[in-house]
Amino acid sequence: MPTNHLVPSAPPRAPRTGPLTLLSLGHACVDIYQGAVAALVPFFVAERAYTYAAASGIVLAAALLSSVVQPLFGALTDRWTMPWLLPVSTVLGGTGVALAGIMHSYPLTLLVVAVSGIGVAAYHPEAARVARRASRGSHTAMGWFSLGGNLGFAAAPLMISAVVATGGLHASPLLVVPALAGAALCVAALRSVTRSSPPANTAASADRAGTDDWPSFLRLTGAVVCRSVVFVGLSTFISLYVRQRTGGDQVSGTAALFVLYLGGAVGTVAGGRLARRFGRVAVAQWSYALSVPAVAGVVYVPGPLLYLCVALTSAGLYVPFSLHVTLGQDYLPRRVGTASGVTLGLAVSVGGVATPLVGALADATSLQNALAPLIVLPALGWLLLRRLQEPVRLEEAAAHCGAPRGRLSRRGG
């Protein structure tokens, strides 16, 4: 194991709650647009008679460019601090979704949704770096930051239902409001972090401490991709699928999507707390293992019990969500922006690349047959995580890089 996994024991400094609260709220205002794209799919099917494949192509448009440029923005933030990206990318993400409903051309709809995806991609690497600085390495505090994004996801189907179900797709320009609020929150958060956190050169020294462990990071990335395909696949089609399985109306489908997103809020907070006791890697491993029967329940359990399976799936997929972020940052202490871009942003967007395959299979067979392969992916994620070891905490490596060897000890999460 690389030598950067051995560090001296030292208690981390307490995070400042003010900046983290603002960052978490701003995160919610960005990720509401990631959830909004999937929430719009049933309306595109109903109002524009899109096929499953065509509707999933909209999710692909948001995901594809986001997946490609996410590592690029991560690499850029590794070289330069770009706090201005937070408010600018928030507005960009909201504007694309707001225009999607009034673009009557399918290619133009794809274009504006893709622009939204770029905005979301630009936000996450720098936001994760700022949150890491404000949290001072606390897994629980980073969990609260991730919670904001999950609450944004959970609010997306409610926002879409309130606006689009009432006024139709033509009312979509109203969806820009959270982006404007989020931009203001980002500006306030950046000012608060500057006042309350260590100087930039201190934060930069933490980023440079230690040695990058690429093999471990790549295994973690593989698990993140598996999770992403499952999550995006379910979020795209769960509303339509639940309506088919239960014989319900639009409300029943929206409720299922809300449960899928809201369960993530609980799972994210629980993940940070469980990691403090059992370690991040162990908690992530168990979460992936328990997601296998939960996803199987979503696909095959009939009736109202389907909602329980959706909730269990949500918890299983979201418990390791914030842990992915801090694990990735600690595996790549010299490339925190790159690690954040992959684990926080790519974790959501890359799944959209596989979604058209699910849609095409659904058109050819059925939604149930198309969703069944998703059961295998959490098991593959568990296999990838099986041999991972707990990395050094980034802040401890920076604080004690000059400590005598006799005081070194292996630390967990």
Secondary structure, DSSP 8 states (H G I E B T S, - for coil): --GGGEEE--------HHHHHHHHHHHHHHHHHHHHHHHHHHHHHHHH---HHHHHHHHHHHHHHHHHHHHHHHHHHHHS--TTHHHHHHHHHHHHHHHHTT--SHHHHHHHHHHHHHHHHHHHHHHHHHHHHHHTT-HHHHHHHHHHHHHHHHHHHHHHHHHHHHH-GGGGGGGGHHHHHHHHHHHHHHHHHHHHS--HHHHHHHHHSS---HHHHHHHHHHHHHHHHHHHHHHHHHHHHHHHHH---HHHHHHHHHHHHHHHHHHHHHHHHHHHHH-HHHHHHHHHHHHHHHHHHHHH--TTHHHHHHHHHHHHHHTTHHHHHHHHHHH-TT-HHHHHIIIIIIHHHTHHHHHHHHHHHHHHS-HHHHHGGGGHHHHHHHHHHTT------HHHHHHTTTS-GGGEEE---
